[in-house]
Amino acid sequence: MTIVLFITGLLFAVSFQLVQDGVFSQEEQNTTSSLEEEIRSEILQEQEANIELQQEINSVRAQISDIEEDLGERERILFNVIEDIDRLRMFSGTVPVSGPGISVTLADADFVSGEGNPNHYIVHEYHIQKVVDELKVAGAEAVAINGQRLRHDSYIQCVGPVVEVDGEVSFAPFEITAIGDSDTLLEALHLPGGVHDQLLNENVQVRTEQIEDLMIRPGYEQEDVS
């Protein structure tokens, strides 16, 4: 009986211990599973937060790109406006212009008494105007007559034996200076049957010269800086 009771008690003790171990093991599994679920949930929340942050970063980058494009467009517009203003100032003759160019000198021809009308041997305003017009068509950036800078509204007219440019009197010989591509300007004047030939046919003495570096200022100031 004693042995039976001992064995029975031992069996009860072992069974109780096994049950306890099973309970603790289940609790540990539940705790581990809950912890894993919590960590997984936090990871998902971090991933969602990262996605939102990346979307915000992309949005900010897009806004910055739009701003940069807008600023670039404004800079281009401003640059074009400044170029237009500079061209208008140059065209109006209010700013100095420098660069390569040419000089065209028109002088009266020698007149022999009794050989015709003396007016046919002197330089008239239309001779000068021919040269000026041809130079402008050929791309001259600035033109002056005997140092008098021409503007967009300039005029040239004969007043007796002299020529008046914008109200200022000029005497022969007339030196017409122009800034631009000197080769192009000379070629334009020397086209067959062009201005140069026409002037010679009308008894006007013509001399042309290329100038490496010429400056034409507003008013009467000009200089050869080569």
C-alpha positions, 0 to 999 in steps of 0.5 A: 500500500505504501509503495502504491501510494508513493508511486501514485503521488509521484505520478501526480507530481510529475503530471502537475509539473508537466501541466505547469510546464505546458502552461508556461510554454503556451504563455511564452509562445503567446508573449512571443507571438504578441511581441512579433505582431507588435514589431511587425505593426511598427515596421509597417507604420514606419514603412508607411511613414517613409512612403509619405515622407518620400511622397512629400520629398518628391512633391517638394522637388517638383515644386523646386523644379517648377520654381527653377524653371520659372526663374530660368524663364524670367532670366531669359525674358530679362536677358532678352529685354536687356538685349532689346534695350541695348539695341534700341539705345544703339539704334537711337544713338544714345550709347557708344558703340565700338568694334571693327568697321570702315571709313568712306570718304567722299570728296568733290571732284576737280572741276575744269572751268567751261566743262559743265555745271560745277554742281555735277562735281560736288558731293550732295546729300543724296550721295551721302545718303546712298552710302549711309543706306547701303551701310545700314542694309549691310548691317552697320551697327552705328554710322557717323558723318564727319564725327556726327553720330546718326540716330534713327531720326537723323536727316541729311540735307544740302544747304547751299555748298554745305551739307547739314546733318541734324542741324549741324553743318558739315563740309567736304570732304565727308568721312562716313564711318561705320561699325560692323563687319568690315569685309561685309560693309566693303563688299556691299559698297563695291558690288558691281554697279553698286554705290561705289560705281554710281558715285564714281559715275557721278564725279564723286571721289571715293576712298574706303578704308577698313579700321580694325577697332573704331568707336563711335560715341553719341554726338560728335565724339568718335575715335580710331582706337586701333 
